[in-house]
Amino acid sequence: MAFPALALQTLPIGSTPHTDPAEAVQKVLEYFPDIPAWPQLPRRSFLENMLVQFSEGFPGVVVDAGEKKVYVDTSQDLTAELEHLYSAYLEQNLEFATVSDAYAAGFRRFLQDVAALSQPPLALKGQIVGPVCWGMMVMDPRGRPILYDDVLADALVKHLAMKAAWQERELRKVCPSVMLFVDDPYVAAVGSAYLPLGREQAQALLTEVLSAIRGLKGVHCCANADWPLLMETPIDILSLDAYGYAENLALYPEDVHTFLERGGMIAWGIVPTSKAALNETTESLVDRLHQAMNLLVRKGIPFEKVLSASLITPSCGTGTLSPDLVERIFALTAAVSAEMRRRYGD
């Protein structure tokens, strides 16, 4: 395995329901001390909505907080803004991609609090919206996804690539080890009638954003995706909702085996981010995780190989849930990891 120190560790997905950045960071550091992630706070402001948070600086983007809408105004001449973006991209001027405090209040607080720790965590986790999701959900004034505009689609991946690189650079200032995830639930719709986007095109979009990340790179998809599509991109970590879709991953044993053989890891989202967590215990979730792993073992992948390449996570972000429920989800995630490490840590 390429990253033995990370085996069976926990990491959060990203969003939390808190509106106070200090409280959100405190909770993340409390429950995920080894691999914490900066918290996204969609309830604090519409600017922290997953589509809006990384839109800052994109040519023609319009954020209407009152109507809770974000779109690209293609009725105006975007030539100058596009030239500015491409110039920044070619010169690797990452200041162009700065995410301001208004769009990510938890980010600066996270950097500040991590820097104050007596020793840095094993790694820090960051996250960014994926290009398929952003490109399909952000429209032009006619209601046409910008991903269907070749010029804007190309600008989008370069925009997100710079946002990812900027974020990673800032995280490295307080911890040398960083992992950055591209969160893209829309990958699950690739090839469907709803999303007539080719498999190779989706991979190319993801790969360009991922290629901007120097450290560990992952993709998180909380729906039933074409898992080989994702494992064929240059990711180190595949993050999935294992509570709901472990059986679907096991349909591709050869692809999983190849992925693990090249050093890949699986982040098992085994703790449900819903009220279902109220009916689960550490023991029931450890049993469910074993069942998920055994689906791969029965297909010929050694248990030790799966175990050593596993991380433990909630199934998805928690920004829409109540703080009390989120605390239970975080506690269960930590407890599942502790129990798995107790049993198999040596």
N, C-alpha and C positions, 0 to 999 in steps of 0.2 A: 504493500500500500504506500502511496506517495506521501500521505499526511498522517502518520500514526498517532501523533499527539492529539489529533482532533477526533479520533474514534469515539463514538457514543456521546460526544459532547452535545450540548443544546445550543440553539440559536433562535432568536425570534424572527418573524417574517418582516415586520416593519411598523404598520400602523397600530396606534393605541387610541382609546377613547378619551384620553385626558385633554384638557385645554391648557393646563399649566405645564410648560416645558420642563421645569425643574422636577415636578412630580413624576412626569412620564419617564424622564431619564433615571430618576431614583428607582422606579419600579423595574426598569430594564436591567439596571446594574445589580439590583437585588436578586432577581431570578435568573439572569443570564450573565453571571460574572466572568465567565471564561471567553465567550464570544458574544458580546453585546452588540446591538444595532442601534443606530440613532432612530428615535421615534418620529414617525410621520403623524401629524395631528389634524386629521380632516375635520374634527368638530371645532377646532379652534378657529379655523378660517376656511372659506372656500378656496383660498389660494393654496391650501394644502391638499385639496382634492388630487387624486393620482394623475388626472389628466392635466391639471393646471400647474402642479408643483414644478414640473421641469419644462414648462412652456415659455418661461421668461426669456425674452430675447429672440424668439423664433420670428422670422419675417411675417409681418401681417397679422400676428396673433392678436386676438381681442378677448379679453377676460371681462365678462359682465357678471360681477358678483351678485348684483341685485336679481338678475334672472337666472343665476347659477348656470351660465353658459360659457363655453370657450369655443372659439372658431377662428378660422383664418380668413381674413378679408381679402379675397382675391380680386375684388373689384378695383383695388388700387394698384399702382405700379410698384411691384416689390423688387425691382431690379437693384436698387441701391442697398436694400437690406440683405438681399441674397448675396451680393458681392461682399458685403461686410462679413457675413457668416463664412463664406468660402475663404476669404482672406484670413480670418482668424483660424480656420481649420488648417489651412496650408502652413501657416506660421506657428501652429500649435500654441496660439495665444489663449491659454485657458482662463484668463481673467474674463474673457468674453462670455464664458459659460458659468460664471458665478451664480450660485443660487442664493438669493438674498434672504435675510432673516424673515422678511414678511412672508416668504414662500416656504420656509422651513425653520420654524422657531426652535424645534428640537435639535437641529443640527449643531448650532454654535454652543448651545448648552451642553450637549453631549461631548463635544470636543473639550470644553472647559472642565467638565467633571471627570472625564477620563484622564486628562492631563494632571489632575490633582490626586489621582490614585497613587498609592505607594509603589506599586509596580504595574506595568501595563498588562492587559489581558493577553490570552493566547493570540487572539486576533480581534479585529473589529469588523463588523458587517455593515455594508451600505447597500442601498437598493435604488433602482431607477425604473421608471415605467418602460415597457418594451415598445419597439417600433411598430409592431403589428397592431397592438392595442391602441396606441396613440394615433396611428395613421388611419385606423378605421373609425374611431370614435370622435375624432375632431374633424369637423366638416368645413366646407366652404359655405358661403351664403346661400347656395342653392341646395344645400343638404347632401352634397357629394363628399365622401370621405377623401381627405387629402392624399391618402395612399394611392388613389387612382390618378393623381397628377404626377407624372414622372419627375418633373422638376422639384416639386415640393417633397415627394417621397425621398429623393436623393438628399435634399437639404435636411430632411428630418433625421435620417440616420447619422449624418455628420453632426447635427445639433446634439443628438443624444449621446453620440460618442464623446463629444467634448464635455458634456455634462458629467458623464461617467468618469472621464479622466480627471476632471477638476475635483470631483468628490473624492476619488481615490487619493489624489495628492494631498488634500486637506486632512483626510483620515490618517495618512502616513505620518503626518507631523506629530501625532500623539501616540502612534503605535506602528511599529515597522511592518507588522503582518496585517494585511487587509484582504477581505473577500467582498466582492461586489456582485450583487444579483440583479438580473434583468427580470422584472415581473411582467409576465405577458400572458394573461388568461386567454386572449383572443387566438393564441396559437392553436387552441383546441378546435377552432372552427375552420382552420386551413383546409382547403379542398372541398368544403361543403358548398351547397347552393347559397348559403347565407354569406359566405366569404370566398368568392371565386379567385383566390390567390394561390398560385402554384406552390408546391412544396419547396422547390429550389429557390423560388423568390423569397419565401419566408425565411429559409435558412440563410440566404444572402443578407437580408436585412438584419437578422439577429447577429450574424457573424461579424458584420462591420461594427456594430456597437460593442460586441464582446472583445473584438480585437484591440479596442482602445484601453482595455483593462490590463494592467501589468501583473497583478497578483492573481489570487484565486478568483475564478469567475464562475457564476452559476446562473441558472434560469429557474424561476419559480412559476409553475402553472398549477392553478388550483382546480382545473377541470380535467376531463379525460382527453388528453392530447395524443398526438402521434408521437409517442415517446422516442422511437428511433430518429425522427426528425430532429429532436432536441439533442439526443446523445451523439449525433453526427456533427454537431457544431463544436467549436473548441471550448466546451465547458469543462470545468473540473467537478462541479456539483450539480446534480439534478434534484430539484426540490419539488415535491408533489404532495397532494392531499392523499396520504396513504390510508387515512381513515375511510375514505370513500372509493379510492381508485387503485389500491394495491393489486387487485386481481387483474386489472387492465395492464399494468406494467409487466406482470408475469407472463403475458401473452407473447413477449418478445425476449425470451431467455438468451438467444444468441447475441442480440444487440446489447443486452445488459451485461453479459459475460465479457464481450469486447470492450465495453465502456469501463468495467471494473479492472480489466487487465491492463488498460492504458493508464490506470491510476485514478479513475473517476470515483466519485462518492455519491451516495444517495442520502438526501435529507428527507427522512421519513416524517411527514406531517401526520403523526399518529394521534395527536390530541385534537379532537374536533373543536372548531371555533364557532360553536353554536350552543344552544341549551342542552344538547346531547352530552356536553361535558359534565353536567350536573348529575348524570346517571352513571358516569364512569368512575373507576378507581384506578390507582396505580397498578394493581394486580390485573384488572380487566384490560387495561391498555397495554401492559407488558405482554399479556397473552395474545392480544390482537396483533401486536408488533411481531411476535414470534410466528404467528400464522402467516403474516405478510411475507416475512423472510423465508419461511418454509415453502411458500409457493415457488420461490426461485430455487431453493435447495432441491426440491423434487424435480426440477428441470435440469439438474446436474451442476449447479453452481455451489461450491463448497460453503458450508455455513460460516466457516472462519473467514472466508473471503468477503462474504456479505457483511458479517459483523464488523470487521476491521475497516470497512468502507462506509460505515453508517453514522449519520448524525440524527439527532432527535429534535423535532420542531412541532409547533402548532400547525394545523392543517392550512391556515391562511392568516391574513392580517386580522386584527381585532378592533379596527377603528369604529365599527358600527355597534359594538356590544357595550354592555354596562361595565363600569369599572370593577364591580364585584365579580362578575362572571369572568372577566379577563384575568383577575387575580387568581381565580381557581384554575383557569387554563394554564397560566404561567406556572403555578405551583405543580400541577400535574405533569407538565413537560419536564420540569426539574426533577420530579420524583421518578418518572420513568427512566430518565437518563441515569440517575443515581442507582436505581435498582439494576439496570442493565450493566452498569460498570461494576457494581458489587458482584454480580454473577460472573461476568466475563472479563473484568478489567485486567486480569493477569494473562 
